[in-house]
Amino acid sequence: MKNALIYAVIFGAIQVVVSFIVQGVWTLVMGKDTVMNATGLIITMAVFSILTMAVFLLAKWSVVSRHWVRTRPWFVLFWCVVAALGAIVPSVWLQEHMPELPNVVEGEFDMIMKDRWGYFVVGLLAPLAEEMVFRGAILRSLLRWKQNPWVGIAISALLFAVVHMNPAQMPHAFLIGLLLGWMYWRTDSIVPGVVYHWVNNTVAYILYNIYSDPDLTLVEMFGSEQKVLMALGFSLLIFLPSLFQLNQRLAK
């Protein structure tokens, strides 16, 4: 448990330090009255993600192995993709029916998501770095600490939600953290989680750029409450069988 908390603190500390350094360099180069734009935010996220992966790999807190991939689990990865696609509408629907939480990074998030280079950090680097830390290091440590794996999975999901430092994202991050943690526990590999995480973030990026209004509701998107319920039911018919297939195919 102690190591898991230390890893989470280190993850947050790297983020803070990188943000201060990039902000300082940005101020020196662009001038003190210049507000950091999307380019600066993307550079910050890229440096943070790459540095985080380097630190956790060099310190051997997160262990990367080809063992699971060598089993050629292509159908597992296929069902990870399908599950991620099937979870999109239910996730948004659930979030819309929860009490509204403050979105403290809405402006920064909007700039990153609307920049073409934003996908590089949101869709590619973030899933890899976060899975290495929260499943490959934190959950791996927690699974050794507690005999009941779901205790460790829940704690890692909670830490995953908290470090997003944005209340509006925390419920979704916690729920997806449970699923990603379950995948890691069943495989001892971050690869299924990276694939699921990548699809989730990629779809979010695409939809954010297709629809100009980030506050667009499902009713506004589909046209009526009835169509939303139909989309929800259809999505669950994709998501739930995918979970069943993953449960059957994930080795443990």
N, C-alpha and C positions, 0 to 999 in steps of 0.2 A: 504493500500500500504506500509506504514511504517513497519508494522509487517512482511509483506512478505519479504521485503528486509532484515530485522533483522534476520529472520529465515535462509535466504540464506547465510548471513554472518556467522552466528553461525555454519551452516553446513560446510562451508569452513574452519572456524577457528578450529573446532574439527579435521578436516582432517590434517591441518598443525601441530597442537599440537601433535596429535598422531604420525605423521610421524617423528617429531623431537625426541619424547621420545623413540620410537622404534629404531630409528637410533642411539640414544645415548646409549641405552642398548646394541644394537648389537655391537657397537664399543668397549664398555667395555668388553664384553664377548669374542668377536672374534678377537679383535685387531684393531687398527686404520687404518691399511693398507688393511683391508678386505672389499671388496665391498659387499653390501647386495645382497643376491641371491634371488631366487624365494621364499624360505621359509620365509625370512624376509619380503618380499613384501606382501605375503599372510597373515602373522601375522598382518602386518600393516593394511591391508584392513579389516581383520576380527575384530580387536579391534575397528577400526574406525566405522564400520557398527554397531556393538553391542552397543558401547558407544552412538552413534548418536540416535539409537532407544530408548535407556534407557533415555537419556536426554529429548527427545521430548515427550516421554510418561509420565515421572515423572513430567515434567513442564506442562503437559496437552496442549501442543501446537498442538499435533496430537492426535485425539480422536479415539480410536478403539471401534467399536460397532459390535455386532452380528446381529443387526436388519436386514440388507439386506440379510445376509447369511441364516437367518431363513426363508426367503421366498422361499428357495430351488431353486435358479436360475441356475440349472444345465445346461440348454440349453444355457443360456447366457455365462457361462464359456466355454462351448463347442465351441461356435462361437468365443470367444476370442482366443482360441487355433488355430482354423482354420484361423482366420484373421491374426494372427501372422505368421503362416506358409506361407500363401499366400503373405505376404508383403516382404518376404526375397529377392526374385529375383528382384522385382521392386525397392526395396531400394538400393541394390547393383548396379543395372543398372543406377539408378539416380545418385548415388555417382560417378560412373565412368564417367559420362557425365558432371560433374561439374568441375570447375577449381580445380587443385590439391592444397590441403592445407597441411601445414607442420604437420607431425605426431611426436609431441615432446615427446611422451611417448612410442614410438614403442618398444624400447628395454625392458622396464619394462613390457609392455603389453604382449610381446612375452613370457617372462619367466613365467608369471602368467598363461597364456592360455595353455602352454605346460606342466604344472605341474598338476598332477591328483587332488591335493587339490585346484587347482585354481578354479575348478567348484564350490566348496563350497562357495567361496566369490563372484564369478562372476554370477553364476547361481542361488544361493539361497539367500545369505545375501544382495547383492547389490539391487536386485529388491525390496525386502521388505523394506530396509532402505530408498531407494530413493523415493519409493511411499509414505511412511509415511511422509517424509519431503516435497516433491514437490507437491503432491496432497493432502495428509492428513493435512498438515499445511499451506503451502504457498498458494495453490489454494483455500483452504477453506477460508483463510483470504481475498484473492482477490475477491472471489465471494460475500462476504459481502460488499466489498468496491465499486464495480462497478455493476450497474444494468445490463449492457450488459455482459453476461457470457463469450463471446468470447474475450473480452479485458483481463479479468483475465486469461483465458486459454492461450492466446498468451504470456502474461507476464511470467506466470509460465513456459511455454515451453522454452522461451528465457533464463530464469534463469537456467533451467535444462541443457540447452546446454552450457551456459557459465561456470558453475561450473565443467564441465568435464575437463576444462582447457587444452583441446587438440583440436586445430582447425580442424583436420581431422575428429573428431567425432561430431563436433557441428551441421552440417546440419542434419544428421540423428537423433541426439538427439532432435533437435528442432521439426522435423516433428513427431517423435514418441511421443514427449511431447504434441503436439496438440491432438493426438488421445487419449492418456492416460488421458489428462485433460477433454476431451469430455466425456469419460467414467465415470470419477469421478463426473462431473457435473450432468450427467443423473441418477446416482445411490446414490450419497453421500457416496460411499464406495470405499476403495482402492483395494478391492479384485479383480475386473475385471482387473485393471491395473497391479496388482502383477502377475496375471496369464499370461497376455499378455507379460509383461516384462520378466517373467521367461522363457517362450517359446522362445522369441527373443534371450535372452542371452544363453540359452541352445543350440539352433541351431548354434549360432555363435561359441560357444565353440567346438561343435562336428565338424563343418566344418573346423575350424582352425586346429584341430588335424588330420583330414582326409587328408587334402591337406597340404603338407610340405611347400609350398611357400605362405606366407601371402599376397603377391602382385599378386597372380593369378587372371587373369581377367575372366569375364564370357565367352568370346570367347575361351580362353584357356581351360576353364572347360568343355564347351559344344561342342567345336570343330569347330563351324562356327557361323557367324553372324546370319544366317538364323535360326539356332537352338536356339540361344539366344532369338531372337524375338518370336519364338514359346514358349519357356519357360516363357518369359515375359507375353505373351498373356494368357497362361494357368494359370499362377499365378494370373493374374488380374481376371480371371474367378472364382478363389477361393476367392480372397481378397474382391472384390466389392460385391458379394452376401453376404459375411460374414458381411460386414458393413451394408448392408440392413437389415439383420436379427437382428443385434445388435440394429439398429435404431428402429426396430419394438418391440424389447423385453426389452430394457433398460427402466426402469421405471423413469418417471419424471412428 
